[in-house]
Amino acid sequence: MAKIHVLSSETIDKIAAGEVVERPNSVVKELVENAMDAGATSITVEIKEGGISFIRITDNGTGIEKSEIRNAFLRHATSKIETAEDLSNITSLGFRGEALSSICAVAQVEVITKVRDSLTGIRFCIEGGVEKEYAEIGAPDGTTILVRNLFFNTPVRRKFLKQPATEGGYIIDLMEHMALSSPEVAFKLVVNGQVKFHTSGNGKLLEVIYRIYGREIANNLIPISAKTQGILLSGYLGKPVLNRSNRNFETFFINHRYVKSNVISKAIEDGYSQYLMQHKFPFVVLHMDVDTKMVDVNVHPAKMEVRFIDGEAFYDFIAREIDSVLSQKEMIPDVLEEKEAKPEVKKQTVPEPFETRRAEAFRVEEEVKYHTDMPKLEEKERNPIWNRIKPEPEQETEITKTEQLSLFEDKMLSAENVEKYDILGQIFDTYWLIAFSDKLYMVDQHAAHEKVKYEKLMAHYRSKSITSQNLNPPIVVTLSAKEEQVYQEYSPYFEHLGFEIEEFGGNDYAIRAVPTDLYGLNEKEMFLSVLDELIDGPVYKNLNLVEEKLASMACKSAVKGNHHFSRMEMESLIAELLKLDNPYNCPHGRPTIISMSRYEIEKMFKRIV
């Protein structure tokens, strides 16, 4: 039998460091979170070579007391919690007490810190977990931490790092999330001597979004604000035109902590389900202030995973509120959208978070520039139809640039405006042209008819008026143990949908009836596909499965393209669309109607330069 050894403290520290410090952005994350927990209102991050050779974090927080500096670098030394019971009421970003000890175990670390009521500060150097210097020096209030030569004593770990540009990209992405998490903190990021971005710290989330993502995205956002017991939701939802092919733009924070959560992602996507095509994902920035007793962040050292006490209730709230906000807007996308350049932000090459006067001057400068460049949110909400553009001096006519139509003003699809439509005709036997106000609208007849059919089917489902069609002979299916377990759990759901299924001996089940609208559509395959979706993960909203199947049914039964419509048929279908809560997207998320403004048309013909 091999002899059991007690590992040295040096070896233990390096093992622990591997859990916390995976790459340079792990170092930046831990140190920035510490700065925020210390009450900093201004934080500067400077890196060189992707953070591998040099990282400097400067803040104007409370600093570290002289008597506590050495303790701060001990393993599991923290000021955030004292007992295990405190883990159920975590309000700080950091709490494990592992970051500083893990970082100094694999890097050369220098700390310069000073508390406000002290005349001098302390310079503390520690290398590979070994103290090298402790001395009093003159320093500004707050803390500056320098991390050099990451993984200098663990060369194998260093070999696994990516190229400096890639590692730097991870840090830029991290700092963008940090800035979005706390708009009240002024963040500056300097990469290889160049300022990547600088936020003013005025507390306005919309301005931070604008600074990071630009004018086009900031101009296509819808505010959201809602609350329920123990949860306060706020932030911005991107209009469907901002859809992406991955989830990289689904950004959400719980108690100012950037997290990843399948529950929240699924809730967001289900809230958008009527407005986006399949395999497209929305742009959102959401803040959730949650009662600490409802969520557990002590899941992984990276603190990006969370667990919910009642995930289903959390899911339902997020999905419902997003759907409610989106349903109040007329989601008709413009065919052409004006691309406006992001205004240049004055670059600064030296981090100076402690110069109060200069920092305040920058804050004022940024606010003035932001309000000059950005249309006021209040004006957008009050009159989102027209975004007036000031004409050039030589122009005598007023130029009008359109935006999304509002639910409350001049909705195209409203009974009051029916008489104002000018149906111009049908093109390619597929699309209709309609003139209304200062816009030209194009309607996809298949998508529009599909939406009308789908809503009718959903109405039958909700009113429990779905009829069943008997199968003779019945279809016998053999279920695996997992499929059988899931079917037993959801059998009332299948019954409600219109299936009649009974046990047929062993693992066999006989499907004796199916919903009438599914008859002849490969009933066995459809039934098994529903089971597969139920197996895939926790189903918080069973109705989604129903909606997906009913959407497929509606698609199969809707009129296709290359079909001629008479004017009377067009008017009849438009009248049907008027009755729907969301007539702007088919069940798969494709738009039923798109628009082109007079401004855009005249610009294409060079009437406007």
N, C-alpha and C positions, 0 to 999 in steps of 0.2 A: 504494500500500500504506500502511495506517495505521501511524503511528509507534508503536513499542513503548515504554511507560513503565515505570519501576521504581516500584512503589507506595511511598508514604511509610510509615514505621513506624506512624503513627497510623491510616492506612487499613487496614494489615495487621492491627493489633490489633482493629479493629472487625469485620473479616471473621472473624477467629478467634473473637471473642466470639459471633458468630452460631451457631457450631457447638456451643459449650458452654452459653451462656446463652440459652435460648429464652424463658423466662418466669421469674417470681419463684421458683417451686419449684425451678428449676434452680440458682439461687443458693443456696437453703437446702440442697439436696442436697449440693452441692460443699463447702460450709462445714461442714456437720454431719459429713460423711465425714472431712474434715480433722481435726475435733475428735476423732473416734473413733480415727483413726490416731495422734493425739497422746496416746493413753492416757487420755482423759477418762472419768471414771466418773459425771459429772453434767453434763448439757447442757440449757440452756434456750434455746428459740427463741421470739422475740417478733416479731409482725408487725402492721402496720397497713395498712389499705386493700389487703388481699390481697397485701401484700409489695411493692406498687408504690412506695409512698412511704417505707416504713421496714421494715427487717429487722434484728434484733439476735440474734446467736448468742453465747452465753456458755458457756464450758467451764472445767473445772478440770484441763485437760491440762498437758503439759510446758511450754507457752509457746514463744515464738520468741526465740532469742538476739538481742541487740542488733545484733551484727555481721551477722546473716542477714536482718534484716527487709527491707531494700531488695532483696536477692536473691530473696526469696520472691515478689516481685511482677513478676519478669522472666518472659518467655515461656519455657516449657519448663524452668523451674527447679523442681527437686523433690529431696526427700531420700529418695524411695522407691526409685528405681532409678538406676543409673549407666551401664550399657551395654545394648545391644540384647538381649544374652543374658539379662538380668534379666527381660525380658518373658515368658519361659517359666516364671518362678517367682515370680509376683506374689502376695503375701500381704496387701498393704494394699488399702484401698478406693480410694484415689486413687494415681495414679502418673504421669499425663501431664504435670503441671506447667503446666497451662493455666488452671486455675480462677481463681486470684487475679488473674492478668494480664487475663483475659477479663472478669471482674466489674468491675475498676477501670477498664476501658476504656469502660464504658457506664454508670457510676454514680459517686456520691460515696461514697467508702469511708473509714472511720475504724477503725483497729486500736489496741487497748490490750492490751498483752501483757507478761507477766513470767515469767521462769523462777524455779524455786524457790530457787536459790542466789544470787539477785540481790536487792539491797536496794530497787531501784526498777525500775519498768517503763518502757515506751516508748509514747508516743502518736504514731501515724504516720497522716497523712492524705494521700490521693491521689485526684485527681478527673479523670476522663476520661483516665487513664493518666499524669497529670502530678502530681508530688509537690508538696504544699502545705505540709506541716508535719512536723517530726520533733523530738520533745522528750521529755525524761525526766519522768515523773510517778509518784506513788504509785499502786500497783495491786495487786490480789490475784494470787495465782498463777494461771496459765492465760491464756486469751485471750478477749477480747470483740471482735467485729467488727460494726460498724454499716454497713449499706448503705442509702443514701438516694437517692430520686429515680432509680429504675432507668430506663435508656434516656433520660435527660434530654438527651443529645446526639445521640440518634438518634430523632427524633420519629416517623418512619414506623414503626419497630419498635414503639414504644409504642402506636400506634394499633391494632395488631393484637392487643393484649392484651384479654382478656375483662373483664367487670365484676369489681370487687374481690371480691365475694362468691364468684364462680366461681374466681378465682385463689387466694383463700384456701382454697377447698375442695380444690384440688390440693395445697396445702401440708399441710393436715390429713391427707389420704390418704397423702402421702409420709411424714409424721412417724409415722403409725401403723405403716407398714412398717418405719421405722427402729427403733421401739420393739420390734417383733416380731423384728427381726433380731438385737438384742443385749439380751436381758433383764437382763444384768448391768450395764447402764448406766441411770441414772435420767434419764428424759427429762421435760421439762415444755414444753408448748406454750401460749403466750399469744397470743390473737387479739383485737386491739382492746381490750386491757386485761382480757380474760376468760380464765381458765385453761380450756383445752379438755380436757386430760388430763394426768396426772402419774403416772408409774410409779415404783416404789420402787427398782428396780435390784437386787433380791435374787437375780437369776439364774434365776427360775422362769418359764418360758414360759407355763405355764397361767395364772398370775396376770395376765400382760400381756394374754393373750387375753380373760380375764374383764374386765379394766379397759376394754378397747377395745370388745368386742362384747357384753358383758353376761352375765348368769347363764344365760339359756336356752341360748345356744350353748356356754358353758363346761360345762354339765351334760350335753351331748350329744356329747362327744368321746371318742375312743378313742386311747390312746397308741400310737405306733409307734416301734420301735427295731430297726435291722438294719445289718449291715455286710457288705461284700464287699471284694475287693482294691481299695484306693485310694478307697473310698467309705464314709462313715459316715452313715447316714440316721436322723433322729430328728424328733419333732414330734407332731402330733395330727391325726387324721382325724375329720371330722364324720360322725356317723351319717347314713344316707340321708335321715332326716327333715329335715335341714338343707339340702336341695338348693336350688339357685338356677337362674335362667333365663339366667345368663351366667357368664363365667369370672372375674368380679371377686373372688370369694372363694377362688380358687386362689392361695394365697400361698406362694412357696417361695424359699429363699435358698441360694446356693452360696458357701461360705466367708464367711458373714454378709453377702453382697451380694444385695440384692433384684434378681432378674432375670426376664426374660420368655423363655420357651423353648417352642416348639411340641413339641419332643421330650418335655419333662417334662410339659407339659399333656396330651398324648396318652397318656403312660404312666399318669398319674393317672386319667384318664377310663376307660382300658381296665381299670385295676385295680378301678374302681367299676362296670364295665359290667353286671354281674349284679344290681346293687342300685339303679340309677337308670333312670328312663324316658329315652327318647331326647330330646335337646335340653334335658336337665337336667344341671346341673353341681354338683360337690361343694364342700363347705367343707373346706379343708385348710390347715394351716400346717406346712410342712416345712423342716427344715434339712438341708442336704447338705454335709458336710465332704469335699471332694474333693482328691485329689492335684493340685497345680497343674500337673503335667505332662499331666494328662488333660483339661484344659479351658483354653480361650483366652478371656479376657475383653477382650482388646485388639481389639475388633471395631468399636466406634463410640464417639465421645467421651462419649456418655451412659452408657456402660459397663453397659447393661442387657441387651445381647445377648451370648450366649455360644455358643461352638462346642465340640463334644466330639470328642476323638480317636477314640473308639469309641462313637458315639451309640446303636448298636443294643444293645450290652451295657448301657449306662446305662439305656436304655429298659426292657429286659427286667427288670433288677434292681428298678427302681421299681415297675413294673406288678405283678410277681410278689409283692413284699413287701406291697403294699397289698391285693391280693387275698387273700393269706394271712392278714393280720390281720383283715380283714372277715369271712372265712369262719369265723372262730372265735367269732363273736358271733351270737346269735339275733336277727335283725333283724325283729322284729314291732313295727311302730309302734303307739303308743297313739292311739286316735281323738281323745281330748281330752288336751291337755297344759296343766299348770298354768303360767300366765304369772306369773313372779315379778319384781317391780321390782328394778332395779339399785340397790343402796344408794347414798345420796348420798355423794360424796367431798368432803371439806373443800376449799374453793377457796382458793387463794392468788393474790394479784394482782401480786406482785413477785417476779421471778426472783432467788433467792438461793442459787446452787449452791455458793458458797464458804463459807457458814456451816456448817461441818462438824457442829456440835452439832445445829443445827436440821434439817439434811438427814438426819442419823441418826435424829432423833426422828420425822421423817416416815416414814422407811423402816420403823421399828418399828411406828408407828401403822397403816400400810398393811398390814403383814404380819398384825397382830392382826385387823384388819377383814376381810382376805381369808380367813383361816382360820376366822373366825367365820361368814362368809357362805357359804363354799364347803364342800360335803361333801368329806371327804378322799378323794383319788384311790385310796388303798389300800383304803378301805372300799368304794368304788364297784366296784373290781375284784373284791374278795373276795365281796361280797354285792350285786350290781347289781340284784337283783330288787326288793327293798323299800328304799325310802328313808324311814326312820322319821321322822315329824313329831311333835314334842313337842306334846301336846294342851294346850289352854287350861286354866287352873285349874278352870273350871266344868265341863269335860268329864270324864266318868268312863271313857269308852271310849278305847281306843287307836286312832288313825287311821292307816291305812296308805296311802301313796301309792306307786304302782308305777313301776318303771323298766324298761329293757330286760332281758329274760331273759338269763342267762348260759349259755354253752356248757357250763359245768361244774356248774351247779346248776338243777334244776327246769326243764329245757327242756321245753316243751310237746310238741314233735315228737321224742319219744324212745320207744323200745320199752318202757322201764320205766313210762311214764306213760299208755300206751294204755288200760289198764284204768280209769284215773281220769277219762277223758273222759266227759262227759255230752252226747251229741249231741242237741240240742234239736229240730232239724228244719231245713227249708229255707224261705226266704222269697223271694218274687218269682221262684221257680223259677230262682234264680241264685246265691244266697248261703246258706251253711250257718251255723247258730248252734251253738257248742260252749262249754260251761261247763267250766272247769278251774281248780282252786285258787280264787283270789279274782279271777278275770278272766272276762270274756265275750269269746270269739273269734268273728270272722266270716271265713269262707273264701270267696273268689271261685272258683267251680268252674271257670270258663273259664281263669283264670290258673293255677290249680293243675294242671289237666289239660294245659294248654299246656306247663308246666314239665316234667311227667313225660314227655310226648312228646319234648320237646326233648332231655332228658338221654338218652333211648333212642337218638335219632338221633346225638347226639354220641358215644355209646359205640360205635355201629357205625362211625362215622368214625374214631375213634381206634384201633379194633381192625382197621381196614382191611377191614371186612366189608360196606361199602356195595356194593349191587348196581346194575347199569346196565340201562337199558331201551333197546333198539334203536329207532331212528327210521326209518320207511320211508314215504316217501322221506326222505333226510337233509335237514337244514336248512342252506342255504348262506348264509353271511354274508360281506360285503365289509368288510375292515378298513382303516382309515386307516394311514398309515405309523407313527404313534405307537402305535395299538392293536396293530399287528402286532409292533412291537418289544417291547411289554409282554407280549403273549401268548407270544412266543418265550422270554422270560425266565422266565415262570411256567408254561410248558406242563406240567412235572412235577406242579405243584400242581393243575392242572385234571384231570390224569389220576388223581391220587390221590383227587380228589373224586368221580370216577365219569364224567367226560366222555370220549368218544372222538371226537377231532377230527383231521382230516388236511387237508393242503394240496389245493386244488382248482383251482390255476392262477391266476397273477397274485396279486392281493390277496384272492382268495376262499378261504374255508375251509369244509369240510363238517363239520357236527356230526352224527355217525352214532349216537351214544348219549349219554344223559344219566342222572344218578342216578335210580333208580326212583322215589324220593319226589318228584322234580321233574317227572316225566312229566305232560304236560298243563297245566303252569303257565307257559305262554308261555316256552319254553326259550330262544328267541333273545334276547328282552328280558332274561332273567335273566343269560345269558352276557355280553351287552354291558354290563350294569350292573356286573358283577364287574370287567370290564376298566376301566370308568370309575373305579371306586374305586381300582384299582391305579395308575392314571395320576395321581390327585389328589395324591399325595405319597409320601414314603418310607414303605414298609410294613415295619415292624419285627416285626409279629406277624401273619403271614398268616392265622393261625387265626381272627382277628377276622372276616375276610370269610366264612369258613366258618360261624362262629357266627351271623352276621347272616342268612345265607341259610337255615340250618337252623332258626333261630328263626322266620322267615317260614313255613317249611314246617310247623313245629309249630303255629303259630297257625291256619293254614288247616285243619289236620286235627283240632284240638282241639274238644271239645264246646263249644257256645256257651251264652250265657245263655238264659233262658226254656226250659230243658230240665229236666224233672223227674228227680231222682235218688232212688232208693230208699235206705233206710238201709244196705243191704248194699253198694250202689255207693259210698256215701260212705266207709264203712269201708275198702273196697278201695282207693280213691284215696288216703286218708290213709296206708294201709300203703305205697303206692308213694312218697308224699312222704317217709316215714321213711327211705327208702333213699338219699335225695339228700344231697349235701354242703351245698347251699344251697337249701332248699325255700321260702325266704321271699319270693322275687321271681321273676316270670316272666322269660323271656329278654329282654324289652324293658324290664325294670327296675320294672314295676308290682308292688305288693305282692300276694302270694297270701293273706296273713292279716293282719288288723288286730285290735287288742284294745281293750277298755275295762275299766278296773279297777272294782272294787266301790266304792272311794273316790269315783271320778268319778261313778258312777251315783247313789250316795247324796247326793252334793253337788248333782246336778241335781234331785233330789227334795226338796232342802232339809232332808234329815236331818242334814246337816253344814253348818254356816254358816261 
